Amino acid sequence: MATVDTFKHVKDTQNFSAGSIIFNEGDQGDLMYVVQEGELEVYYRNKVIETIGPGGLVGEMALVDQSPRSATVIAKTDCKLVCLDETGFKIHVSHTPFFAVQVMRIMVERLRRMLQYVV
């Protein structure tokens, strides 16, 4: 999966312990998260469908269409995450076109993966 290196030196981060729920499927979302350290697991229908490590991101769909979260994300290990709200997301997209392309690629990969479960 594409990685997002833009945030690897950001100091304003949030720490989550292993086992912490980052968000649940169905929650309203106003943040996306970029992994600086550690790993996250993405659950759909109680199955792990993806493990996300440093440089990966989650929660981007909620910032694009303001829909409820489509999956549950849990910290697999202790994690350090960069939190980005809708304003910050839009600023990064407009100032860094490569970031926008990376986010689109990630969303397409996830959509293809989710379609495998819709049968």
N, C-alpha and C positions, 0 to 999 in steps of 0.2 A: 504494500500500500504506500501511496505517496506520504511523505512526511512534511511537517510544517516546521521549518527551522527558524522562522521569523521570531519565534517567542522563546528561544532557548536561553537567552540572557536576561529575560524580564525578571525583575526582583519582586514585583507584587504578585505573590502566589498564595495559594491556599493548600494546606496539608490535609490529607485524608489517611486514616489508618486502614490497614488491610481489613476487608470486610465491611467497610463503610459504604452505605448506599449514596451514590452521587445524585441519582434521580431515579424515579420509578416510571415505568410505562404508564401513560395517561396523565402524568403531572403536567401542569402548565410550565413552560420554560422561558426564562428570560436571559439565560447565560449559555455560552458554549465553553468548553474546557479543552485546553491543550495540555498534553502530558509532557512535563519537563523531566520527571523522574518516576519510576515505578510502572505498574501495569494495571489496566482496567479490563474488566470482562463485561461484554455486552450480552444481555439475555433477551431472548424473544421466545415467548411461549415456554418459559422455564428451561430453555436450552441455551448454552453458551454458543453464540454464533460468531463471536469475534473477540480476540484479545488485542488490546491496543497498548503500545509501548511509547517510549519517548518520541516526541514529534507528531504523534497521532492526535486526533481530536474527536470529541463527541459533543452532541447537543447542537450542532450547526443547523439542523433542520428547523428547530423551533425559532431560530432567529430569522430564517428565510420566510417562513409562512405562518408563524405564530400559532401553529397547531400543537396539541398536546404531544408529549414525548412518545416516540414510537417504540421504545425499548427501555429496559431497566439497565442501569450501569452501576457496577459495584467495583470497588477497589480490590484487585487481586492481591496486591502488595501495598505497603506504605507508598503513598503517592504525593508528588508535588505537582499541582495543576495551576495553570494560568487561566483565570476566569475572564471572559470577554462578553460584555453586554452588546445589545443591538447597535448602539452608537459606535462603540469600538470596532465591532465587526464591519460596519459600513465604512468606517474610516480606513481600515486595513484593506478592504476590497477596492475602494476607490484609489488608494495610494499605492497599492501593491498588486497589480494585475495577476502576477504569478500566484499570489495567495488565493485569489478568486478562482483561478484554474485548478489549484490543488483542492480547494473545497469542493468544486464541481466534480472532480474525479473521485473523491472520497464518497460523495453522495451517490454517484452512479454505481460505484462498486457495491455500496451498501444496498441500493435498490435491487441490483441484480441478485445479491445474496438473499435478500428478503423474498424475492419472487420464488426462490426455490422452496420456501416454506408455505407458499400459498397454493396448495393443490388439494 
